[in-house]
């Protein structure tokens, strides 16, 4: 059987730093929920066989937030991102995904995703022995601070990238990496790196930022409405 590509969207968190009265993935932006924008972009990628959304066990908002969603959902989310992704990989297995199929893990809160960026990642990594991720070269001058928020030194930025998502790895490899890494890793590439492997970095635009702080929502709203116009 030829390899298949699946998207996995962990959406079990509360997004406490966002300062929103509800989990941030359900905040409305430009006429629809944040997660609905994310899933619409993934649905427009023809290479993806299916998208699985990992929800909290007690989630009661998803159906109303994404009416008519044609993908899969599983209420198996855990207390950490790693736990949710690990549970999502098992849910994909139960739905027929194989160990050599590719899984593209994408943050629900990166709602400015464009289908062509996902397609670019797939084309760059489908023949890669490891896999890779969308990322952005760091443009700002970086300072390392001490405990009193005073500069210790300036960090050389020439080889630094800011990791984004999707992050694309084969299901079996990613499951093995997450099992070995435990709950502390904050992205899938970090787990792969701990196996001694080097994921490929695929350049993505600045628009693919993750909505984390209150001010991010206003900026995302402006970008989404400009696209609609």
ZIWOKA-V900616 format. One record per helix or strand of 2 or more residues. SS is the DSSP state (hx for helix, st for strand). FROM is the first residue (numbers start at 1). TO is the last residue. If there is no record, write none. Layout:
ss=SS from=FROM to=TO
ss=SS from=FROM to=TO
This chain:
ss=st from=5 to=11
ss=hx from=16 to=18
ss=hx from=24 to=26
ss=st from=28 to=29
ss=st from=32 to=33
ss=hx from=34 to=43
ss=st from=48 to=55
ss=hx from=62 to=65
ss=st from=72 to=74
ss=hx from=81 to=94
ss=st from=102 to=105
ss=hx from=115 to=125
ss=st from=131 to=137
ss=st from=142 to=145
ss=st from=151 to=155
ss=st from=161 to=170
ss=hx from=171 to=181
ss=hx from=188 to=193
ss=st from=200 to=203
ss=hx from=214 to=228
